[in-house]
Amino acid sequence: MKSEMEICALKNKRLFYILLFSIIIFLGGLLVNAKQITPPPHFEDLDSGSSLDAIYAVGLTSVVLFLAAGLGERILKQFRLDGWTFIERTVISLPLGLAVIGYGEFFLGLIGWIQPPHQIAFLLIIALFSFKYSVKFICEAFCNLKNFKFTWQRFSFIKKMIFTTGMMALFIAMLITLTPPFDYDGLMYHLQGPHLFLEAGKIIPIPENWFTFYPAIWEMIYMLGMGLGSDIFARLIHFSTLLLLIFSTYAFGKRFLPEPGGWISAAIMVGIPIIMVWGGFAYIDIGWSLFQFLAVVLFIVWTMNGEHKFLILSGVMQGLALSSKYMALFGVGILVLCIVWQSIFGDKKINSWTLAFKNTIFFGITSIFVAFPFYLKNYIWTGNPVFPFYIPQSVINQTELELWMDYVNSFGTADKWFEYFLLPFTIYIDFKKFGTFMGSIDMPSPLFLLVLVYPLARKGITKFRYEIDFLVVLSALQFIGWALGSQQNRFLISIFPSLSIISSAMILAILERHTKLRKYRWGRACVIGIIGGLVFASLAIIMEYYVQIKPHRVILGLESKSDFLSSVLMDYDSINFINQQLTEDDKVLAPWYGKGYYCDGRCLSDISQLKWPALIESTKDLSEINKWLKNNGITHVMLSWEDIYFFVNSHDPYKIHRKAFLCLQNDYLNNCAKKIYEDESIIIFQIKSYNKNCH
């Protein structure tokens, strides 16, 4: 018997033909103009506005998401998630479809088929497999939107205000994504890696940019869009993962908690302004967090009903998390530990070590199979599946790698054993030490502090204690893993949805306890006020950010992309100088500076930002330094004060960066180079001589 949604989908044949015609026109247009498509950044077009770029990026992103939705639906159909809501299925199927597209692009890259005709043909093949399911997805989405009006009517005025405020914050954040990319990590490797692969015509080892050896399922999706001419596409895809993370928080908050647990959980997420900013960047952290969170909640669903299909789905999502970031390796260990515990102690009627072994194999093989291609590629290229970590290697400078490890471990405040116990508080009190960008807002939601009270309030919770127990344990273990690694707030995003659901559970438990008291009204008003206040604060901060960078000017063509980038990137004018004034034979070393995306091949990639400190650790002899510079073809040196101060003042526990900087400034540049460019942020020097004393 067909569901109401399926009947709704079958009736709408007109939509089928409209979408079919649109896909044919869009992909056909791309195929006809394939020879004119070049990968970004388009240096020859930076003097124009971004209107057409934004429109094209929205169109391309819409097509890819449309096809990914259908592809994911077709795969998810095999798991027979009967009774699951449209949103629950969507937050699983859409990331799944995107991941399949990412893997397809990865395999095309390995064989050198990443020119526009190949990528357009790839999308056409995906359309053949997924179009029917994509149309069904759109029909169900429309049906659910129609049904939402009844939910809206039940909202109180205050709830409508909070919902509208959250939507406005997300809309403004989305507008910012329509600008040319300017985020640091994107320009350093999330976009630069695909750009280098597209330049080479295939995926190849690039030791100079060794971050390209990392698992890269999201960068592969970005490479598809960039290969078809759009880097804004990457920002829109990452923003889509932000929406999916919020929707998944709502969906599983609703599944695990009574009303209005889902809405409260989602509102807490929207009330974290920094994820609005991160979501608009060409990063991969939110995509990784989405997979990791789905692996966790699907594991919990498995513990509730014992159906192995959910354990397999959890393994798939954990494998995709492993395909996004090495950090997911810790997530594998946590879930394996919990699977063993649940198999032995969860159900006393059937517990056994044999069952624990079988369940672990189910989960483990699935995870390994999904992530295997990226790790196999590294093993073939370097002999180390998790290159460059854990196993000795000779591809990159070992001193450089050790300095980089010192850098990533310099975040946070925990050095002594008791400071680890204080981390749940110091990430709020001393939050700037845990952030890399926009440190003034780089912190979790203050409502997450409610999680610390859960052990005391647990006995009073009866309806949803089982699910929250697991979320608390899994979140605590993930937090411990984070504390033992690089203590950056950005790496905590994967537990934000879980913490939002736990915080929502605590709020509901507190309100339920006082339902018969007069205090209930005041408590409810306080809850609405706090959550609403955080959402309003998120809107205010994202609006302030919008006003600061004025994205509408470049989107509407009122200013050029070059002028926009000059206003948001302190180093852009100097990069423009390098591109236009230096010869093609010149090469610029930029110590502590990692953004190579807008530099058209004249900049030596310094992905770790530590080439110079590593060189100085090896030698301080000017003749040896000159020999290294000459052998690497370095003709110029660029100093970025922003990057130098970031390392020297904030991430230099052993004073290595200070020593290297003083050597560069006082010993080398004063004797061996002359200044040819200077502005408030950047100085560029030309090397005068490679002689021993250089004068």
LINDARA-V801368 format. One record per residue. RES is the residue in one small letter. NEAR is the number of other ideal C-beta (glycine too) atoms within 10 Angstrom. D_CENTER is the distance of its C-alpha to the mean C-alpha in whole Angstrom. Layout:
# LINDARA-V801368
RES/NEAR/D_CENTER
RES/NEAR/D_CENTER
This chain:
# LINDARA-V801368
m/4/40
k/9/38
s/12/36
e/10/36
m/18/32
e/14/34
i/12/37
c/18/35
a/24/33
l/12/36
k/11/38
n/15/36
k/10/37
r/8/37
l/14/33
f/18/33
y/10/35
i/13/33
l/16/30
l/13/32
f/10/33
s/14/30
i/19/28
i/12/31
i/10/32
f/18/28
l/17/28
g/12/31
g/12/31
l/22/28
l/15/30
v/10/33
n/12/31
a/16/30
k/9/32
q/8/31
i/17/27
t/15/25
p/21/22
p/25/20
p/21/21
h/15/24
f/13/26
e/8/29
d/16/28
l/20/26
d/10/29
s/15/29
g/19/27
s/24/24
s/14/25
l/11/26
d/24/22
a/23/21
i/13/23
y/18/22
a/24/19
v/17/19
g/16/22
l/22/20
t/21/17
s/13/19
v/20/21
v/23/18
l/19/17
f/22/21
l/26/21
a/27/18
a/25/20
g/25/23
l/27/22
g/26/20
e/23/23
r/19/25
i/18/24
l/20/24
k/12/27
q/8/28
f/17/27
r/10/30
l/17/28
d/6/31
g/7/31
w/16/27
t/14/26
f/17/24
i/19/21
e/20/21
r/19/21
t/23/19
v/25/16
i/26/17
s/25/18
l/25/16
p/23/13
l/23/16
g/28/17
l/28/14
a/27/14
v/21/17
i/23/17
g/24/15
y/18/17
g/19/20
e/28/18
f/22/18
f/13/22
l/22/23
g/24/21
l/15/23
i/10/27
g/14/26
w/16/26
i/26/23
q/17/26
p/19/25
p/13/28
h/16/27
q/23/23
i/22/25
a/15/28
f/19/25
l/21/23
l/16/27
i/12/27
i/21/24
a/19/26
l/8/29
f/14/28
s/24/26
f/18/28
k/14/30
y/21/27
s/27/25
v/23/28
k/21/29
f/26/25
i/18/26
c/21/29
e/21/28
a/16/25
f/15/28
c/19/30
n/16/28
l/9/28
k/10/32
n/14/32
f/10/29
k/8/32
f/8/34
t/11/31
w/11/31
q/8/35
r/7/35
f/15/33
s/9/34
f/7/34
i/13/32
k/16/30
k/12/30
m/15/29
i/23/26
f/19/25
t/13/25
t/20/24
g/23/21
m/13/21
m/16/22
a/23/19
l/19/16
f/11/19
i/18/19
a/25/15
m/19/15
l/15/18
i/22/16
t/26/14
l/22/17
t/24/18
p/24/17
p/21/14
f/21/15
d/22/12
y/17/13
d/21/10
g/22/10
l/25/14
m/22/14
y/27/12
h/27/10
l/27/12
q/26/15
g/24/15
p/30/15
h/23/18
l/19/20
f/26/20
l/19/21
e/9/24
a/13/25
g/12/25
k/14/24
i/25/21
i/13/23
p/15/23
i/18/22
p/15/23
e/15/23
n/19/19
w/23/19
f/19/15
t/21/15
f/22/17
y/19/14
p/26/13
a/28/11
i/29/11
w/28/8
e/27/10
m/27/13
i/28/12
y/27/12
m/28/15
l/26/17
g/27/16
m/26/17
g/27/20
l/23/21
g/20/21
s/25/18
d/24/15
i/26/15
f/28/14
a/31/10
r/30/10
l/23/12
i/26/10
h/26/6
f/24/9
s/23/11
t/25/8
l/26/9
l/17/12
l/23/12
l/27/11
i/26/14
f/19/16
s/26/16
t/28/16
y/25/19
a/25/21
f/28/21
g/28/22
k/22/25
r/20/25
f/25/26
l/24/27
p/12/30
e/9/30
p/17/28
g/21/26
g/22/23
w/20/24
i/25/24
s/29/20
a/27/19
a/29/20
i/31/19
m/27/16
v/27/16
g/27/18
i/24/16
p/25/15
i/24/13
i/25/10
m/26/12
v/19/11
w/25/8
g/25/7
g/26/10
f/25/8
a/30/7
y/22/4
i/26/2
d/25/2
i/25/4
g/28/5
w/27/6
s/29/7
l/30/9
f/30/11
q/28/12
f/27/13
l/26/15
a/28/16
v/28/18
v/29/19
l/22/21
f/25/22
i/23/24
v/23/25
w/23/27
t/20/28
m/14/30
n/8/31
g/14/32
e/13/31
h/12/29
k/15/27
f/20/25
l/23/25
i/18/24
l/23/21
s/25/20
g/26/20
v/25/18
m/30/15
q/31/15
g/26/16
l/30/13
a/30/11
l/27/13
s/26/12
s/27/9
k/23/9
y/16/13
m/21/12
a/24/13
l/17/16
f/17/17
g/26/16
v/20/19
g/11/22
i/22/21
l/26/21
v/17/24
l/14/26
c/20/26
i/26/27
v/16/30
w/13/31
q/21/31
s/21/33
i/15/35
f/10/36
g/15/34
d/12/37
k/7/40
k/4/42
i/9/40
n/14/38
s/10/39
w/10/37
t/9/38
l/17/36
a/19/33
f/12/33
k/14/33
n/20/30
t/17/28
i/11/29
f/17/28
f/26/24
g/17/24
i/13/25
t/19/23
s/27/20
i/15/21
f/12/22
v/22/19
a/24/17
f/15/21
p/16/20
f/23/18
y/18/20
l/11/23
k/19/22
n/19/22
y/15/25
i/10/27
w/14/26
t/20/26
g/13/27
n/17/24
p/17/22
v/17/19
f/22/20
p/23/21
f/12/21
y/11/24
i/12/26
p/8/28
q/15/28
s/9/29
v/16/27
i/19/26
n/19/28
q/13/28
t/16/28
e/23/25
l/18/23
e/13/25
l/22/24
w/20/21
m/14/21
d/17/23
y/21/20
v/13/17
n/14/20
s/16/21
f/20/19
g/21/20
t/17/24
a/16/25
d/8/28
k/8/31
w/7/31
f/7/31
e/13/28
y/17/26
f/11/28
l/14/27
l/17/23
p/15/23
f/11/25
t/18/24
i/24/20
y/14/22
i/10/25
d/13/24
f/18/20
k/10/20
k/19/20
f/24/17
g/18/15
t/15/14
f/14/14
m/13/16
g/15/18
s/10/20
i/19/18
d/21/15
m/21/16
p/23/16
s/24/19
p/14/22
l/23/23
f/23/21
l/15/24
l/20/26
v/24/25
l/11/27
v/13/30
y/21/29
p/9/32
l/8/34
a/14/34
r/14/33
k/8/37
g/11/37
i/18/34
t/9/36
k/14/34
f/19/31
r/16/31
y/14/30
e/21/27
i/24/26
d/16/27
f/20/25
l/26/22
v/19/23
v/14/24
l/23/21
s/24/19
a/15/22
l/18/21
q/22/17
f/17/18
i/14/21
g/18/19
w/21/16
a/18/20
l/12/21
g/15/18
s/17/16
q/22/17
q/18/14
n/23/13
r/20/9
f/21/10
l/22/12
i/26/9
s/27/10
i/26/14
f/24/13
p/30/15
s/28/17
l/26/18
s/29/19
i/33/21
i/27/23
s/24/24
s/30/25
a/29/27
m/21/28
i/24/29
l/20/31
a/22/33
i/18/34
l/15/35
e/14/37
r/15/39
h/14/40
t/10/41
k/7/45
l/10/45
r/8/45
k/13/42
y/15/40
r/10/40
w/11/39
g/17/36
r/15/35
a/11/35
c/14/33
v/17/30
i/17/30
g/11/30
i/15/28
i/23/25
g/19/26
g/12/26
l/21/23
v/27/22
f/17/24
a/16/23
s/27/19
l/24/21
a/13/23
i/18/20
i/24/18
m/14/22
e/11/23
y/19/20
y/15/21
v/10/24
q/10/23
i/15/22
k/15/24
p/23/21
h/14/24
r/17/26
v/27/25
i/21/24
l/12/27
g/14/29
l/13/30
e/17/29
s/18/28
k/20/24
s/19/26
d/15/27
f/24/24
l/22/22
s/17/25
s/16/25
v/16/21
l/20/21
m/16/24
d/24/24
y/21/24
d/16/28
s/24/28
i/26/26
n/17/28
f/16/31
i/23/30
n/16/30
q/9/33
q/11/35
l/20/35
t/8/36
e/8/34
d/8/36
d/16/34
k/18/31
v/22/30
l/23/28
a/28/26
p/23/26
w/25/23
y/24/21
g/23/18
k/26/18
g/26/19
y/24/18
y/25/21
c/23/24
d/15/25
g/11/26
r/18/28
c/24/26
l/20/26
s/22/22
d/22/22
i/22/18
s/22/19
q/25/21
l/26/24
k/23/26
w/23/29
p/28/29
a/20/29
l/22/32
i/22/34
e/17/33
s/14/35
t/12/38
k/14/39
d/10/42
l/18/42
s/13/43
e/13/40
i/22/38
n/20/39
k/14/40
w/15/36
l/20/35
k/12/38
n/9/37
n/12/33
g/11/35
i/17/34
t/18/36
h/21/34
v/22/32
m/23/29
l/22/29
s/21/26
w/16/27
e/15/24
d/23/22
i/20/25
y/12/26
f/16/22
f/22/23
v/19/27
n/10/27
s/15/24
h/17/23
d/19/26
p/11/28
y/10/31
k/10/31
i/20/30
h/27/29
r/15/31
k/16/34
a/26/32
f/21/32
l/13/36
c/18/37
l/24/35
q/13/36
n/10/40
d/15/41
y/21/39
l/18/38
n/12/41
n/14/43
c/22/42
a/19/40
k/9/41
k/11/39
i/13/38
y/17/35
e/12/34
d/13/33
e/8/31
s/16/28
i/23/29
i/17/32
i/21/33
f/23/35
q/15/37
i/20/39
k/12/43
s/12/44
y/16/43
n/12/46
k/13/46
n/10/47
c/19/45
h/9/48
